Amino acid sequence: VQRPTGRRDDLLSDPSLVNLPSPSFSIPGALQFFATKGLTLADMVTLLGAHTIGFAHCSVFQNRLTNVRGGEDPTMDPVLAATLVQICGLDREALSDPRVF
């Protein structure tokens, strides 16, 4: 089933006006980011939870596939990690972004 994606509130998007949390923020970092905008923990969970379905660029999580020990992040599900390696590869230099899934 295909789902439509993209902005619905405007026809243009100016990247210089975007101020979104990084996908690599720690939980304390995300809490601080949302707090500076006057948002609560419940607001953060609602907003981040609502945006977990969709597309991801390999470059966002590729470092978790080849961590400093030479393997995938031990906190990542091994089946998911193996699937992501097949899709994204391990060579950061050869990474073709925007490769999305």
Wavefront OBJ file of the C-alpha trace (Angstrom):
o trace
v 0.000 0.000 0.000
v 1.478 3.319 -1.008
v 1.069 6.274 1.311
v 1.305 9.868 0.121
v 4.143 11.821 1.717
v 5.234 15.424 1.757
v 3.967 18.767 2.969
v 0.275 19.470 2.975
v 0.388 22.969 4.474
v 2.326 24.784 1.739
v 3.704 24.363 -1.754
v 7.218 25.522 -0.815
v 9.685 24.534 1.874
v 12.700 26.663 2.760
v 15.394 24.519 4.444
v 16.913 27.616 6.056
v 13.707 28.059 8.070
v 13.561 24.481 9.341
v 14.528 23.863 12.954
v 13.928 20.183 13.644
v 15.599 17.855 16.135
v 18.397 15.721 14.754
v 17.620 12.023 14.340
v 20.778 11.341 16.335
v 19.710 13.354 19.404
v 19.959 11.543 22.702
v 16.813 11.447 24.823
v 18.119 14.226 27.110
v 19.078 16.240 24.019
v 15.628 15.797 22.511
v 13.977 16.755 25.817
v 16.066 19.926 25.961
v 15.318 20.750 22.315
v 11.560 20.443 22.850
v 11.692 22.282 26.194
v 13.279 25.312 24.480
v 10.149 25.435 22.329
v 7.875 25.305 25.382
v 6.870 21.690 24.764
v 6.518 18.960 27.384
v 7.670 15.358 27.509
v 4.159 14.299 26.439
v 4.347 16.708 23.478
v 7.718 15.275 22.464
v 6.521 11.675 22.649
v 3.433 12.538 20.612
v 5.356 14.408 17.922
v 8.251 11.969 17.616
v 5.967 8.949 17.782
v 3.806 10.345 15.006
v 6.859 10.685 12.761
v 8.342 7.220 13.104
v 6.471 5.786 10.127
v 7.850 6.759 6.765
v 11.181 6.939 5.034
v 14.721 6.983 6.379
v 17.947 7.816 4.609
v 20.704 5.254 5.057
v 23.091 8.042 6.090
v 21.035 8.681 9.241
v 21.715 5.266 10.795
v 24.551 3.836 8.672
v 27.084 4.495 11.442
v 25.139 2.019 13.603
v 25.809 -0.693 11.002
v 29.584 -0.240 11.205
v 30.390 0.867 14.727
v 33.870 1.111 16.234
v 34.011 -2.620 16.972
v 33.509 -3.379 13.291
v 30.002 -4.785 13.614
v 26.515 -3.491 13.989
v 25.294 -1.676 17.056
v 24.599 -4.347 19.716
v 21.421 -2.506 20.712
v 19.994 -2.963 17.199
v 17.938 -6.023 16.338
v 20.342 -8.311 14.405
v 17.750 -9.237 11.766
v 16.992 -5.558 11.151
v 20.720 -4.761 11.009
v 21.319 -7.510 8.425
v 18.424 -6.224 6.321
v 19.729 -2.658 6.489
v 23.230 -3.789 5.480
v 21.707 -5.431 2.393
v 19.824 -2.248 1.513
v 22.428 0.370 2.457
v 25.760 -1.431 2.275
v 28.654 -0.873 4.648
v 30.921 1.432 2.642
v 30.240 4.972 3.847
v 32.090 6.463 0.877
v 29.937 4.524 -1.587
v 26.713 5.344 0.222
v 24.190 6.586 -2.274
v 21.871 8.994 -0.512
v 19.014 9.625 -0.994
v 18.542 5.899 -0.791
v 15.330 5.507 1.130
v 13.111 2.653 2.109
l 1 2 3 4 5 6 7 8 9 10 11 12 13 14 15 16 17 18 19 20 21 22 23 24 25 26 27 28 29 30 31 32 33 34 35 36 37 38 39 40 41 42 43 44 45 46 47 48 49 50 51 52 53 54 55 56 57 58 59 60 61 62 63 64 65 66 67 68 69 70 71 72 73 74 75 76 77 78 79 80 81 82 83 84 85 86 87 88 89 90 91 92 93 94 95 96 97 98 99 100 101
